[in-house]
Amino acid sequence: MSGTTSTTVQLLAKAIAAAEGFGIAGAIPTLANNPGDITDTGYPGDTGQTLGGGIRVFDTVQDGWNALYDKIENWFSGNSTVYPASATLAQVGATYSNGDPNWATNVAAALDVDPSVTLAELAGGSS
């Protein structure tokens, strides 16, 4: 992750965390210190443990946030192997949430954008 995280990355991360249920007592992302419900390995602070659905457990909440920021920065920069910058929030949500149709709607509403907005369009507002 870069030394500074743009406001846009932070806002998208916060919206994703809310959509994933982070902060709710007993919810897997809360228990795992993983606001983005990240299943990828290789992030600093990854304990090597998982909770339901392969959700990675992080040493600290900050480690989980940093992993989510890094993931989003890769989306915005076009360095993601899963989500091209041309993907819409609706397209990201279909994969990221395993098909939950509400994910993109909730994330878009939190950002006050339409689910058809692309990652590139969101990134255009980043600092």
HELIX and SHEET records of a PDB file:
HELIX    1   1 THR A    7  GLU A   20  1                                  14    
HELIX    2   2 ILE A   28  LEU A   31  1                                   4    
HELIX    3   3 GLY A   52  GLY A   54  5                                   3    
HELIX    4   4 VAL A   61  SER A   77  1                                  17    
HELIX    5   5 LEU A   89  TYR A   96  1                                   8    
HELIX    6   6 PRO A  101  LEU A  111  1                                  11    
HELIX    7   7 LEU A  119  ALA A  123  1                                   5    
SHEET    1   A 2 ASP A  46  LEU A  51  0                                        
SHEET    2   A 2 ILE A  55  PHE A  58 -1                                        
END                                                                             
